[in-house]
């Protein structure tokens, strides 16, 4: 294996990890931003107010995007396993 080949596999792995985690992270970030703006406007500084909506948003996003996330991970894993003989050379 050449260093370029290993770098390509590493880059592809990072891309898949970012794609799979992006919907969950974006949902948590958007809800956190909305709650923060709400807290700033109403001057309510309760720390637990931020956690519950984020947990609910992440759970809903996970339910919505789970099939797509699993498909992307299975596709990546199958690609790695199918090309394993080529990687050994």
C-alpha positions, 0 to 999 in steps of 0.5 A, a space after each residue: 500500500 502506498 501512502 497516497 492509497 492510505 490517505 485516500 482511504 482515510 479521507 473517504 472514511 472521514 467523509 463518510 463519518 462526517 456525512 453520517 453525523 452531520 444531520 444529528 449535529 445540525 439538528 442539535 446545533 439549530 435547536 441549541 441556537 433557537 433555545 439560546 436566542 429564546 433564553 437571551 430574549 426572555 432572560 431565563 438562564 436555566 441550564 436544564 432548558 437547553 438539554 431537554 429540547 436538544 435531546 428530543 431534537 437529536 432523538 427525532 433526527 436519529 429516527 428520521 435519518 437512521 435508515 439513510 445513515 445505516 445505508 451509508 455505513 453499510 455501503 462503505 463497509 461493503 466497499 471496504 470488504 469487497 476491495 480487501 483483496 486489492 488492499 492486501 497487494 
